[in-house]
């Protein structure tokens, strides 16, 4: 979800990636780095944890199994943020990623006591990112926001239908993601 959030942010708000224009090698390098740090490394780590017996399955049904993968993912996301700081992007991209980190950290803390839907944290974060960018830079992206909201609803429904989460866990996940990313963008921009 962080890769999708950054990619969409750069696509809908040209101010954010002024020095890394669409189609440039710099843009592809940035997104590739994010894929490695936020997808490849966490997946490899989860597979290693599975092989070591720390987790019983990649679904990680119990909240206790989620702690180690969340901690490792948090470290990878922090490294990605460091690399983003060194990229010539608008500060809003850094604030967006800080919001993503805060959402993941909040998910980790909540997981110590309660199982929250990490899927909904991710899609809620994407929704918060788009809404925050729209508010900050006056973007007219309501159809995109509505589309993401529909996808969020479908994802939440799917999580309910598979009985992986309760309604409260789904709503809490979406709110954590949304509040953290939109909040980081608005606070970072001074709104």
N, C-alpha and C positions, 0 to 999 in steps of 0.2 A: 504493500500500500504506500510506503514512503516514496518509492520510485514513481508510482502513478501520480501521487500528489505533487511531487516536484515537476514531473513532466507536464501535467496539466497546468500547473501554475505558470510555468515558462511559456506554454502555448497560449493561454488566455490573457496573460499580462505581459506584453512586450517589454515593459520597463524593467522587469525582473532579470532578464537575460540579455541586456543590451550588448554586453561584450562577448556573449556566446550565442550568436544568432542561430535561428533554426537551420538545420541541415549542415552546420559547421562541424568540423572535427572536434572542436572544443565542447560542443553540446553533446555529441555522441560519447566523448570521453567522460564527461560529467555523469551522464546517465549510466554508462557502463560501470563506472566506479560505484555508483549507488546500487546497482544490481549486485555487484560483488559483495559490498559491505552489508546490504540489508536483505539479500536473498540467499546468495551462494554460501557465505560463511555461516549464517544461522542454520541453513539446511544441513550442511556438512556437520556442524556441531550437534544437531539433533540426531543425525544418523550415528555419530560417534557415541552419544549418550545412550542411544538404543542398543548399540553393540556392547557397551559397557554395563548394560543392565540398570542404568540410572532411571530410564523411562521404560515402560512396558510396551508402548506403542507410540507411533508418531501422532496419534490423535490426542494423547495425554489427557485421558478422561478425568483423572483425579487432579485436584488443585495442587497437591504436593509434588506431582511429577512436573509441573509447569515452572517451578521456581528456578531450577538450574538453567533450562533453556532461556527463560526470560532474562536472567542475569547476564548470560553470554550475549544475547541479542542486544541488551542495553549497552554492553561494552562495544559491540560492533557499530551500533548507531552513534555512540559517542565518537568513535573514530571517524565515521562518515561526516559528522558535524565538523570535526576538526578540518577535514579535507575541504568541506564546503566553505569554511572560513577563509581558506587560502585560495578560493576561486573568485574571480571578479564578478560577483553577482550583487543584486540589490539586497540590502539588509533584510528585507521581508522574507527572503528565502531562508536565511539563517534563523529568523524568528519562527518561521513555519517548522523548521526541523527541530528547533528547541521545543516547540509545542508537541511534536511527535515524541521526542525523548521524555518529556514530562508525562505524556499519556502512557507511555510504556512503563515508566517508573511507578506511576499511580496504579497501573494494572498489576505490577509486581507486588506492591504493598497490599492491595486489596486481596490478591491471590493468597496471601498468608492466612487470611481468615475466611475468605469466601470465593467461590468460583465465579468469575466474571467472564463475559464473552469477549475474547480477544478479537474475534472476527468483527464484532460490532464496534470495538474500540477503533479498529482500523478504518472501517467505512464511515464511522462517525467523525473521525479525524479528517478524512477527505472532505466530508461535507463542511466541517468547520473551517477547513483551509479555504475552500472556494467561497464560502460566505464571508470570511474575514477579508480575503483579497478583494471581493466585490465591494465591501464597505470601505476599505482603505483607499482604493484607487478608482472607485466609481465604475466598476466594470458592469456591463449589462450581460450577465451570464445566467439569467434566471432559468432558461431552458436546460442548461447544463446542471445547475443546482437541483432542479426538479428531477432530472434523469438520475442523478446520483441518489436523491432521496428515494426514488422508486426502487433502485437497486438495493439500497439499505433496507427498505421494507421487505423486499423479496429475500434478502439474506437473513434477516431476523426471523421471517416466517420459516425459512428452511431450517434454521437452528432450533426453532420450536418443534417443527414436525419430526426432526430426527431425535428429539428428546435429549439433546445435548445440554440444553440450558433451560432455565425457567424464564418466564416473561420479565421478571425483575432483573435477572442477570443480563438479559439482552438490552433492556432499556438502560441499565446502569452502564454497560459497555459503550453504547452509542453516545450517552451523555458525557462520559469521561473523555472519549476521543474528540467530540465536538467542542466541549468547553476548553480543553487543553490547547488544541491547535488554534481555534478562533481567538481564545484569550491571549495566547502568546503573540499572535499577529497584531491584535488590537493594542495590547500593552506595549509591544515593541515599536509600534508606529506612533505611540503617544496619544491614541484615542481613548 
